Each structure stands twice: as C-alpha cells, then as structure tokens.
C-alpha cells in the first residue's frame, strides 16, 4: 500500500482540521504522552479520505506479528486506536465490540491498536517504561475490558499512531484495498455504522 498519495480529498465522515507538528524540543519533553505541550489536538490532514492507509506490521500482546494487509482481504475494516488511560476508548469498548459482532456477517472487521498512554500520569509509577511493559499493560487491559476483537501493540516509537495523526482514540474505516473511506478524530460508533449502512446499501447488518 502507498503511504500518502497526493490526490483530491473526498468529504470525510467527520471533518477534521489539520494541525501542525510539535517542535522537536517540545516533543522531547515526554515522548509517550498524548497530553505533552505542543502536541496537536486535532486530527491531521493526512491520511485523508480517499488516500491509501499507511501500512504497518505490529505484534499482538502474545507476541505474534501481524501486517495491516492481513485484515484487509475482504469487506471493510474499522481501525481504532486506544490505551488503558484513554477514557474515551474505555467508554467505547462495549459499542465497538457490538459493532464487530453485529457486522461480522457483512464481512466488517475491527482492529484495535494499543498505543501510548493518553494520560500516563494516572498510572504513576506503573506507566510503561519500554515496549515490554506496554505489551504487558495491553494484555491486562484486554482482559479487564473484555476486548475480543484483534488487538495489536504499537511499537515504542508509536509509529502507527503517528502515521494516523497521533490522536489517542481516532478511528478509520478502510475498504479491502486499504483505502480510507472515513476517519474520525474520536471514535464514534453510531457514525461508523451509519457509514457502513451507506456503503453496503443495507438498513441494518
């Protein structure tokens, strides 16, 4: 899949305003916090609707390697980002699990990428200090929140999260070719389902 082709941007499901990257000296203050000074608070312009989704290969909490393309063979894919300290992510787990179950027969899949903590201060001394500790926290969070959809762990450089705009609970809808057909700065399950009904031309799954 291509990284960020230059094409005309189609109207996204939820419009987002592009932000500016943080200066290097600000980013260095805390490389694993979504709330550090200077970090954009809105979803960046790219990847935009109509563009190819940035590719990645990540491990699940059990150590198995997966490529994004393995989830794109048929139907549509909902790609969501989250972490243990993202309040919005935690609130939406039941809804995203319901979406995965309801839309499975229509070949809609859901994939969660566990990325850096939205509010690492809430974990105090238990905040991850390396990739292994992040993966361990992802395993505990998966069990605590009863996450049954596939979950992958972002690398310690947060490569996937950065490639998709750096928002702590963003969501993207991809078609089987890996093209973005919708994107959200914050996961909104009813809006995702509305878009799926439009794309699949059905009133209900």
C-alpha positions in Angstrom: 0.0 0.0 0.0 1.1 3.5 -0.7 1.9 5.9 2.1 0.3 9.2 1.3 -0.5 9.7 -2.4 -1.3 13.2 -3.4 -5.0 13.2 -4.5 -8.1 15.2 -4.1 -9.5 14.8 -0.7 -13.1 13.4 -0.5 -15.5 14.6 2.2 -14.7 12.6 5.3 -17.4 11.1 7.6 -16.4 13.5 10.4 -14.5 16.5 9.1 -11.1 17.2 10.8 -8.9 20.3 10.7 -5.3 19.7 10.1 -2.8 20.6 12.9 0.9 21.4 12.9 3.6 19.0 14.1 5.1 19.9 17.5 8.6 21.4 17.6 11.3 18.9 18.3 12.3 20.5 21.7 8.7 20.2 22.9 8.2 16.6 21.6 11.3 15.6 23.6 9.8 16.5 26.9 7.7 13.3 27.1 7.8 11.0 24.1 5.0 8.8 25.4 2.2 11.1 26.4 -0.7 12.4 24.3 -1.0 15.4 26.6 2.5 16.8 26.4 2.9 20.5 25.4 2.9 21.3 21.7 1.1 18.1 20.6 -1.7 18.6 18.0 -5.2 18.4 19.5 -6.9 17.8 16.2 -6.6 15.1 13.6 -4.0 16.0 10.9 -5.0 16.4 7.3 -3.3 13.1 6.2 -4.1 10.3 5.8 -7.2 11.7 4.3 -10.3 10.0 3.0 -9.6 8.6 -0.5 -5.9 8.0 0.3 -4.2 4.7 0.9 -3.9 3.8 4.6 -0.3 3.8 6.0 0.9 0.3 6.2 2.3 -1.3 9.4 3.4 -4.5 10.9 2.9 -4.9 14.7 2.8 -7.6 17.3 -0.2 -8.7 19.3 0.1 -8.9 23.1 1.0 -12.5 22.8 4.0 -11.9 20.5 2.6 -12.8 17.1 3.4 -10.5 14.2 0.6 -9.1 12.0 0.6 -6.9 9.0 -2.3 -4.5 8.3 -2.9 -6.2 4.9 -3.9 -9.4 6.7 -7.0 -7.7 7.9 -7.9 -6.2 4.5 -8.6 -9.2 2.4 -12.4 -8.8 2.2 -15.0 -6.3 3.3 -14.3 -3.3 5.4 -12.0 -2.7 8.4 -12.6 -0.4 11.4 -9.2 0.6 12.7 -9.3 2.1 16.2 -6.5 3.5 18.5 -6.7 3.3 22.3 -4.9 2.8 25.6 -5.7 1.9 29.2 -5.8 5.6 30.2 -7.9 6.8 27.3 -11.3 7.5 28.9 -13.0 7.7 25.5 -11.5 4.4 24.4 -12.6 2.6 27.6 -16.2 4.0 27.3 -16.5 2.8 23.7 -15.2 -0.8 24.1 -18.7 -2.2 24.5 -20.0 -0.4 21.5 -17.1 -1.3 19.3 -17.4 -5.0 20.4 -21.1 -4.8 19.5 -20.3 -3.4 16.1 -17.8 -6.2 15.4 -20.4 -8.8 16.3 -23.3 -7.2 14.5 -21.5 -6.6 11.3 -19.4 -9.7 11.1 -21.7 -11.4 8.6 -21.3 -8.4 6.3 -17.5 -9.0 6.4 -16.8 -6.0 8.5 -13.8 -6.4 10.8 -12.5 -4.4 13.8 -8.8 -4.0 14.7 -7.6 -2.1 17.8 -4.1 -0.7 18.0 -2.9 -0.2 21.6 -0.6 2.9 21.5 1.0 5.2 24.0 -1.0 6.2 27.1 -3.3 9.1 26.8 -2.7 10.1 30.4 0.3 8.2 31.7 0.3 10.3 34.9 -2.8 8.3 36.0 -0.7 5.2 36.2 2.0 6.9 38.3 5.0 4.5 38.7 3.1 1.8 36.8 3.3 3.7 33.5 5.1 1.7 30.8 8.8 2.4 30.5 9.5 0.2 27.5 7.8 -1.9 24.8 7.6 -5.0 27.0 5.8 -3.1 29.7 3.4 -1.6 27.2 2.6 -5.1 25.8 2.0 -6.3 29.4 -0.3 -3.5 30.1 -2.1 -4.1 26.8 -2.7 -7.7 27.9 -4.1 -6.6 31.2 -6.3 -4.0 29.6 -7.6 -6.5 27.0 -8.6 -8.8 29.9 -10.0 -6.1 32.1 -12.2 -4.5 29.4 -13.0 -7.9 27.8 -11.7 -6.9 24.4 -12.3 -9.7 22.0 -11.6 -8.0 18.7 -8.0 -8.4 17.4 -5.6 -6.0 19.3 -2.1 -5.1 18.2 0.5 -3.2 20.2 2.1 -0.1 18.7 5.9 -0.1 18.7 7.8 2.1 21.3 8.2 4.9 18.8 4.4 5.0 18.3 4.9 4.6 14.5 1.3 3.6 13.7 -0.3 6.2 15.9 1.9 8.9 14.4 1.2 7.7 10.9 -2.5 8.0 11.5 -2.5 11.5 13.0 -1.5 11.0 16.7 -5.0 11.2 18.3 -5.4 8.8 21.3 -8.8 7.4 20.2 -9.0 8.0 16.5 -10.9 5.6 14.2 -10.6 4.9 10.5 -12.8 2.9 8.1 -10.8 1.1 5.3 -12.0 -0.8 2.3 -10.5 -4.1 1.2 -7.9 -2.3 -0.9 -6.7 -0.3 2.1 -8.2 3.0 1.0 -9.6 5.3 3.7 -13.4 5.8 3.3 -14.0 7.5 6.6 -12.0 8.9 9.5 -12.8 10.2 13.0 -10.7 12.2 15.5 -12.6 10.4 18.2 -14.3 7.0 17.7 -18.0 7.4 17.1 -19.6 4.0 16.7 -23.1 5.2 15.6 -21.5 7.3 12.8 -19.4 4.4 11.7 -22.5 2.2 11.5 -24.3 4.9 9.5 -21.4 5.0 7.0 -21.4 1.2 6.8 -25.1 1.1 6.0 -24.5 3.6 3.3 -21.6 1.8 1.8 -23.2 -1.6 2.0 -26.6 -0.4 1.0 -28.4 -2.0 3.9 -30.7 -0.7 6.6 -29.2 -3.0 9.3 -26.5 -5.6 9.5 
